[in-house]
Amino acid sequence: MRLHKVRVDGQEFFLSEVQEIDDLKELIVAAVRQGGDFVTFHTVGRGPISVLCTPGIPVRIEVVERSEAEVDGWSAAPPSFDIDEVLYRFSDWSD
């Protein structure tokens, strides 16, 4: 299954099929050009999310492949993509 994933300031979200990617890109660009604004998009397993997009916050949209079984499970337990949480979990690993 082909999905769009958006990464905003270290957090990643899988976008719902109802989310229009071109419209989202336009909203992000408009928010950045005016100095910052909240942009809302629809995600898989979490519903609508609003994030503050400013000129200093990196945003990346990419296409990824996931199995249907994996995506179906996200309704009950959405994936966590908070980079701070991931770094914390692995911070005690020894080299």
C-alpha positions as CSV (number, residue, x, y, z in Angstrom):
1,M,0.0,0.0,0.0
2,R,1.4,3.4,-1.0
3,L,1.1,6.2,1.6
4,H,2.2,9.7,2.0
5,K,4.2,10.5,5.1
6,V,4.8,14.1,6.3
7,R,7.6,15.0,8.7
8,V,7.4,18.2,10.6
9,D,10.2,19.2,13.0
10,G,11.1,15.6,13.8
11,Q,7.6,14.2,14.0
12,E,6.3,12.0,11.3
13,F,2.7,11.3,10.4
14,F,1.1,9.0,7.8
15,L,-1.5,10.9,5.8
16,S,-5.0,9.7,5.3
17,E,-6.2,8.8,1.8
18,V,-8.6,11.7,2.0
19,Q,-5.8,14.2,2.4
20,E,-5.1,16.1,-0.9
21,I,-1.3,16.3,-1.1
22,D,-1.1,19.3,-3.5
23,D,-3.5,21.2,-1.3
24,L,-1.4,20.4,1.8
25,K,1.8,21.6,0.1
26,E,0.1,24.9,-0.8
27,L,-1.1,25.4,2.8
28,I,2.4,24.8,4.1
29,V,4.0,27.1,1.6
30,A,1.4,29.8,2.4
31,A,2.0,29.4,6.1
32,V,5.7,29.8,5.7
33,R,5.5,32.8,3.4
34,Q,3.4,34.7,5.9
35,G,5.8,34.0,8.7
36,G,4.0,31.0,10.2
37,D,0.6,29.6,10.8
38,F,-1.1,26.3,11.9
39,V,-1.7,23.8,9.1
40,T,-4.2,21.0,9.6
41,F,-4.0,17.6,7.8
42,H,-5.7,14.2,8.1
43,T,-3.7,11.3,9.4
44,V,-4.1,7.5,9.6
45,G,-5.1,6.4,13.1
46,R,-5.0,9.9,14.7
47,G,-7.5,12.0,12.8
48,P,-6.8,15.6,12.1
49,I,-3.5,17.1,13.3
50,S,-2.6,20.8,13.4
51,V,1.0,21.8,13.4
52,L,2.7,25.2,13.4
53,C,4.6,25.7,10.2
54,T,7.2,28.5,10.2
55,P,10.2,29.4,8.1
56,G,12.5,27.8,10.6
57,I,10.7,24.4,10.8
58,P,11.6,21.8,8.3
59,V,8.8,19.9,6.5
60,R,9.2,16.9,4.3
61,I,6.6,14.9,2.4
62,E,7.5,11.5,1.0
63,V,5.8,8.4,-0.4
64,V,6.4,5.1,1.4
65,E,5.1,1.5,1.0
66,R,3.4,-0.3,3.9
67,S,1.4,-3.5,4.1
68,E,-2.4,-3.3,4.4
69,A,-2.3,-5.3,7.6
70,E,0.1,-2.9,9.1
71,V,-2.0,0.1,8.2
72,D,-5.2,-1.5,9.4
73,G,-3.6,-2.0,12.8
74,W,-3.0,1.8,13.1
75,S,-6.6,2.5,13.9
76,A,-6.2,0.9,17.3
77,A,-2.5,1.7,17.9
78,P,-1.2,4.5,15.7
79,P,2.6,4.5,15.2
80,S,4.6,6.9,17.3
81,F,7.1,9.1,15.3
82,D,8.2,11.6,17.9
83,I,12.0,11.9,17.3
84,D,12.6,12.9,20.9
85,E,10.8,9.8,22.1
86,V,12.9,7.6,19.8
87,L,16.1,9.2,20.8
88,Y,15.2,8.9,24.5
89,R,14.5,5.1,24.0
90,F,17.9,4.5,22.5
91,S,19.9,7.0,24.5
92,D,21.1,4.4,27.0
93,W,22.6,2.1,24.3
94,S,26.3,1.6,24.7
95,D,28.6,1.7,21.7
